[in-house]
Amino acid sequence: MRRILSNFYSKGYLLFLFDMRKANLLMLALVVPKLRVKRMPPFTFAIRDVYSMGRYTLVTALIPPPLVDRYIDCLGAEPLVVVRSYEYLKWGPFSPPLEL
């Protein structure tokens, strides 16, 4: 099995996707005023600084829906933008155009 998977990796990009509804997980993206995070909360994917007409922090997480409000409270800042989604679309400069 390991040899088969490494063969896929050598020929191209391999990405495992799962049905987030069946796993009962939400993809959560938050834009909040600039944070100084010492420790990332559980379920966090990434915390990135964003600079565009101000300083903001982008927080992404994969989290069970009942815990979303507790997660936001854990950050200690009121989010400016909250995006909740069961779908994950990945785009790159060489990707074909997306049809929504």
N, C-alpha and C positions, 0 to 999 in steps of 0.2 A: 504494500500500500504506500509506504514512504517513497519508494522508487517511482511509482505512478504519479504521485503528487509533485515530486521534484521535477519530473518530466514536463508536467503542465507549467510549472513555474519557469522552466528554461525556454518554453515556447511562447510564453506570453504572460498576461496578467491573470491571476486567479483570485476571485473574490467570492466568499461565501455570504449569501444573504438569507435571512430567515423572515418568516411572517411575524411582524411585530405584534399584530393583533392576537395571534395565537399564543405568543409569549407574554402577552399583557404588558408590553413595554412601549413607552412613547419616546420619540426623538424630541428633545427639548432644546431650543436655542433661545438665549436671553441676551439682550443688549442692555447693559446697566451703566450708570456713571462709573468712571474710573475706580476700580477696586484695588486694594492692596491685599492680596490673598496670601496668607501664610500657609494654609493647608486646604487642599481641595476637598469639597464635600463628597460623600459617597455618590456613586453613579456618574461622576463627572468624566467626560471625554477629554475636554480641553478648555483652557482659559487663555484667551488671547487679547492683547491690547489692540484697539482699533482707533485709528486717527482719521477723522473726516469731520471737519467743521466742529472740532472738539475732541476730547479724549474720552473714550468709552472702553468697556470690557465686553467681549463676546464670550459667553459661557455656553458650552454644549454638553448635553447629558443624555443618557439612555436610562429612563426611570419608569417605575410602575406608576400608572395614573393616579392612584390615591395619595401618593407621596409628593406630588408636584408642588402643592402649596407649602408644605413643610420644607421642601428643598429651596424654594424661593426665599422663605423666611430665614433659612440658614445662611444665605448670602449676606444678609444685613443691609441690603440696598433695594430701593424700589425700581423694578425693571421698566425701561422705556418701551421695549418691544419684547413680546413673548410669542414664540412660535411653537406650536405642539403639532406633531405629525406622526402618523403610523407608517409613512412611506419615506424611503431614503433614496434620493436621486443624486447621483454623482456626475459632475460635469467637468470636463477639461478642455483646454484650447483646441484639441484635435478631435473632440467628441462630435458626433453628428448633432444637428439641431434637435432640440427637445420639442415634442408635440404634447401639449397639455390638454 
